[in-house]
Amino acid sequence: MIASESDAVNGLLRAMATFDATTERHLTSTAALAERVATTMALDAIPVENCRVGALLHDVGLLGVDPVVLHYPAMLTTAEWELIAAHPQSGARLLLGIPSLAHIANIVRAHHERIDGTGYPDALIGNEIPLEARIIAVADAFHTMTMPLPYRDAFSTTSAVAELVGNSGSQFDEDVVAAFAMMIGVRQRHLRQA
């Protein structure tokens, strides 16, 4: 990572930590997972780094959302959900305004897309979704499932991987899920039979 990119990433991470410490921890954990998956998939150095940086910044668009709404322990109103669901576009717009991070904007914008085209914000299908965003989606989902939330307990590692496998080919890229399961050390065949 060049110095200007590193400075920009560190500045945004400090802003996220000030804004919400839980989100900042989620970003760093998701980035570590995404980098490991990209390495497991034998990607070149640039896509691996794009996965790491994209994962660090995938939720930067949440900076404009009230932390009370983010951590509300019950169902959100439609307006609150729409505010949160706009974070991929907000984050991408923010990154496009930072020359050293503009190349990450499409990855951040696409991290809630689904392989079957039912994701958001652009309803991209399959390989229309940048590979880095597909990797981040899996790492993000796994980390979210394995952390306790106000409305549910944390999933076990095996249960979380089983959820990924169960949604492989619809929500998640099958190759990414296979690499993630291999990286974590959980046998997919066992999970499909459970």
Sequence and secondary structure as in RCSB ss.txt:
>XXXX:A:sequence
MIASESDAVNGLLRAMATFDATTERHLTSTAALAERVATTMALDAIPVENCRVGALLHDVGLLGVDPVVLHYPAM
LTTAEWELIAAHPQSGARLLLGIPSLAHIANIVRAHHERIDGTGYPDALIGNEIPLEARIIAVADAFHTMTMPLP
YRDAFSTTSAVAELVGNSGSQFDEDVVAAFAMMIGVRQRHLRQA
>XXXX:A:secstr
  HHHHHHHHHHHHHHHHH HHHHHHHHHHHHHHHHHHHHTT  HHHHHHHHHHHHHTTGGGGGS HHHHT SS 
  HHHHHHHHTHHHHHHHHHHTSGGGGGGHHHHHTTT  TTS  SSS   GGGS HHHHHHHHHHHHHHHTS BT
TB    HHHHHHHHHHTBTTTB HHHHHHHHHHHT  HHHHHH 
